[in-house]
């Protein structure tokens, strides 16, 4: 009779881990702070085994853990490590530890590649560089800043006359003195909006990545990893010809899933439409440690602090941030899903043969290694904590950046 196996991970987990290490070796990661690799190795129960499937996510939240459990995934590949520091205890009262315990109970392992993906050639930094050097159909659309509405005293009086006083339900013109119009109580706000989860590729967008003539170099090289020459953190893009900042804004919007908006910082006294960009410093996530000291016209990253962005604009640089994980999430569907699927199919075939030849298998183990299926999907629950809320029916469309 089969017994519950407590000292081995599933064969499919082994294939996933070896595949991720082939694509993004842990030696590429920033060892000074990062925690990459197999963070949770769940015991394999061949009687109650999971599907041969991988769920890709940026953050392993409770919602993503629920999703993986419902889907019966075998492995969650979480870009950000859910474990950064050592535990003194594991309890259900801590939300992250709760997710870890629940996943282990269900036989779901967790792997995190994090900064190994940032540094790898063709990884996150190059994906962002491909976007900023992409091209939209000619003529490239031009982004315009909204114009501030000018309101004359006469207009204010007319608006005051037509305004309804909510407290009395009487027209404002019955008041003894004209009132400046107050913020309408009828204004509504959109639900928080987030960039699309969908793949950003030729079939989904008209952005042609990495098609504008340029050169790029690594900002902080990583050496000594065989087969990964040219690895390192951040990219410095130099265009052959200067590009309008408005064009770069459009390319980024198309490339990261068409968010409703993202922060843009420019030097005071400048207009967005007048700014030309020759060089771009690129880094995913929190970019300051990589981009500090980089001489570039534009810094393009996930997030900078107030003082970091202010220091950049004071030096004449522009800054585009996307909210931290929005600079990373599109990579999962655009690049990692397909790349991992291809490597994993080969690795799973190798592991299946290896297990079948090396061990005397129970019927349940035989069923496990006979299963040829391989599935890699992106989480539908994963998103950045921040969404963009838009004020609707507002008379003030925006203020020019100057």
N, C-alpha and C positions, 0 to 999 in steps of 0.2 A: 504494500500500500504506500502511496506517495506521502511524503512528509513535507511540512512547511519549511522552506529553505530560508535560514536566517543569516547565513554568512556569505551570500553572493548577491550581487546585483544581477539584473536580467541581462541576457546576452545582447538584447537590443540596446540597452543602456551603454554597454561596452562599445558597441559600434558607434553610437552617437558621440561619446566622449573622444574616441580615437579620431573620428571625423573632424570634430571641432579643433582638436589639437593639430591636425594636419593643415587645416585652413588658417587657423590663428594660434600659433604656438604660444604657450604661456610665457615663454622667454621674452616675447615682445612686450609684455605688459610692464607698466611702471611699478617695479617691485618696492619702491619707497613707501607706497601707501596702499596699493591695490590688493584685492583678494580674489584672484581668478582661479578657475578650474572647477573640479567637481565638488560642489559645496554640500550636497546632500546625496548620499548613496543609499537609496531605499532598498531594503531586502526584496528579493524576488520570490513571489508565490506563484508557482507554475499552474496551480489550480485556479487561481483568481488573477490571472495576468492581465496587464494593461494592453491597449492597442499598440501596434508598432508605429507610434506617432509622436511627433515633437511639436511643442507649442512654443513659438517665439514671442518674446515680450521684452520691453525695455525695463519695466519695473514689475516685480512680483508682488502685487498687491493682493488683498483678500479676494477682490473680484476676479483677478486672474487665477488665483488658486482654485476658487470655486469653478471657474471655467475649465481648468485642466482636469479637475476631479470629475466633472460632469461628462467631459469628452473621453475620459479614461485614457489620457495621454500617458506615455511611458516616461518622458523627460520634458521638463520645462527648461529651455535655454533662455535665461534671463540676463540681458546685457548688463544691467547693474547688479552687483552682488547683493543678495538679501542678507548675507553675513559679512560684516566688515571687521568686527572685533570678536574676541573670544567670549563665550558665555560662561557665567557662573551657575546658571540654572536654565532650564527650559520649561516654561510654564504657559498655560493657555491664557493668562491674563495679559501677556504681551502680544500685540496683534501680529508682529512679524514672526515671533516664535510659534504662535498659534498656526500660522500658515505652514511653517516648516513641519510641525508635528502632524498636521492633517495630511500633508502630502506624503510624508513618510508612512503614515498609516495606510494610505491608499496604494503604496508601492510606486510613487512617482519621484524620480530623482531630479536634482536641480544642478545645472551647469552654468557658470558665468564666465564669459570671455572678456568683457569690459575693455580695458585700455589696450589689450592685444588687438582688438578690432580697430581701435583708433590708429594704431601705429602701422598696421599691415599695409603693404602696397595693395591698392585696390580696395582698401577698407573705408572706414567712415570719413577720414580726412579727404581722401581722393574723391569719394562720392559727393561731398559738399563742393569740392573744387570743380568737379564735372558740372555741377548745377550752375555755379557762378560763371563758368566759361561756356555754358550752353548757348543756344541760339533759338530765338522764336522766329516765326515766318516773317519774311520781309513785307512791308517795312515793320521793324520791331515796334510794338506798341510803346507809347510813352506814358509814364505815370505822371499825373499832375496832383499837386497838393490842393486841397479844397480852399476856396477863398472865404475869408471872413466877411460875413454880411455886415454892411454898414447901415445903421439905423438912425434916421434923422429924428429931431424932436417932434416934427409933424407926424411921422409914422408912429412914434411912441404914443402920441395923443390919440390917433385913430385906433391903435390897438387897444388902448385903455378903454375907449368908448365901447368897443365891441366885446370886451372881455366880460365873462360872467363871474360874479362874486359867488364863490361856492358856499360861503356861510349864510348868505341872505337869498340866494337864487334870484337876485335882481341884477339887471344890466349895470355895468360899471359906470355908465354915463349918468346914473341917478345920484352918484356920490357928489359931494360938494367940491372936492378937489380931484383933478385927474391923477390916476395912479399909474406908476410904471408897471408894465405887464409883469406878472409873477410867473414862476415856472408852472406850467400847466399840470394839473393833477391827473390829466388823461394820458400823459406820456407813458409809453410802455417800453420795456427793455426786452431784447431778444434773449432766448435761452443761451447759455454759454456755448460757444461754437469752438470746434477743434479741427485741425487739419484732417483731411481724408486719410483713412487707413489703406486705401487702395494702392496697388502698385503704381509707381511712377516710372513708366517706361514708354516706349514709342507708341504703343497701342492705346495708352491712356492719356497722353499729353502731347502737345505740339512742340514741346521743348526738345531740341536736339542737343544732348549733353556733350560737353567738351568739344565743341565744334568751332569756337572762336579762337583765332590764332593766339597762342600764348606759350609761355614756358612756366614750369612750376618746380619748386624745390622743397625739400624737407626742412622744417624749421629746427627741430630737435631730433637728430638722427639716432637710431638704435642700431648698433652693429653687433656682429658676432653670432647672428642667427643664420645658419646655413640655408640657402635657398630663398632668403628674404632680404636680399640686398635692396637698398633704397627704402627700407622701413624707417619709421620715425613719427614723431608727433607734430601735427600741424603741417600746413602747406602754405607756401608763399607763391601766389600767382602773379605773374607779370604779363600783362597784355602787350601784344605787338603795337596796337594802337589804343589810345585811351577810350574808355567806354563811358557813356552817360550813366550816372548813378540811377536814373530812372529805369534804364534798361536792366540793370542788375536787380533792382527791386522786383521787376516783372519776372525775371528768370527765377529768382529765389521763390517767389510766390507759386509759380507753376511747379517748381521742382520739389517742394516740400509738402504738397498736398493742398494748395490753394487755401491757406488760412484767411480768415476775415481781416486780419491785420497782424502786424508785428512791430516792435519798437525800432525806431530809427533815430539816431543821434547825429547831428551835424554841427559844425562850428557856428557860433552866433555870428550874424551878419551875412551868412550864406543862404542861398536858395537851392532847394533840391534840384530844380531843373537846370541850374547853371553848373553843377558839380560834375567834373570828369574824373574817372577812376582809372589809374594805370596799374596799381598794385593792390592786391587783396591778401590779407592774412586770414587763414581759415583754421578753425579748430572747433570740434564738436563739444557739446556740454559746457562746462565752466571753463572758458577759454583763457582766463587771465594768466595762469601759470605758463601757458605755451606762448601767448601773444605779447606778453609784456616785453617791451624793448624792441618789438618788431616795427620796422619803419615801412608802413604801408598806408596807402590812402584810405583804405577801408578795412575794418576789422569785422569779420563775419563769424559769429559763434552762437552758442546756445544762450549764454547769459554772461553779463558782467555786472559788477556791483555799481551803485550810483557813483562812487568816487573813482572807480576805474574808468567808467564811461566818460565822466567829466574830465578826467585827466587826458583822455584821448582827444576829445573835442577841443580842449584848450591847446593841444599841440597841432590842431588843424586836421585831425583824422575824423573820419566818419565811422559809425558803428551800427551794425545791424545785428540784433539778437532775436531769437525765435521762441523764447522760453526753453529752458534747459533740454528737455527730452524731445522737443519738436525738431531739434537739430540732429536727432539720432533715429527716431522711430521709422521714418520713411525708408531707411536703409534696410530694415528687416524684410519688407515686402519687395523692394526694388532689387536687392542684391543677395542678401543672405539666404532667403528662402530657396531660390533656385540653386545657388552654389552648394548649400548644405545637402539639398536633395540629391544632387549629382554625386557628390562624394560619399554620402551615406548609403546609397544603393550599392556601391562597390564594397564599402566596408562591411555592410550587413551580409553580403554574400560571403565575404572572407570569414567573418565571425561564425556564421552558420556552419560552414564546413569545418572550421577549427573545433567548435564545440562538439559536433557530431563525431569527429574522428578521435577526440581526446577523452571523451567521457562515456560511461555506460549510462544511457539516458532512460528515465522513466517515460511512460507514455505521454505525460503532460509536458515534459521537457522536449520530447520529440515533436509534439505539436507546435511548441514555441519556435523551434529552429526550422520547422518546415514552412512557417508563415513567411512568405516572400514580400509581403506588403511593406511599403515605406511611405510615410506621409509626413510632410512638414507644413505647418500652418502658422499664420500670424494671429495673435490674440485679437479678439474683437472688443475686449474690455480694457485693454491697455490704453492709457492716455496720460497726457501731462496733467498735473493738478490744476493748472491754470487754463481757463478758456477765455474767449473774448466775448464780452457782453456789449451789445450795440444799442445805443439809445435810438429809438425809432420816432419818427415824426418830430424830430428836433429841427428848429429853425436855424440853429447854429451848426453848420456843416463841418466846420473845422477852422483852424487858424494856421496860416502859412508858417512854415518853419523858417525863421530868419534870425 
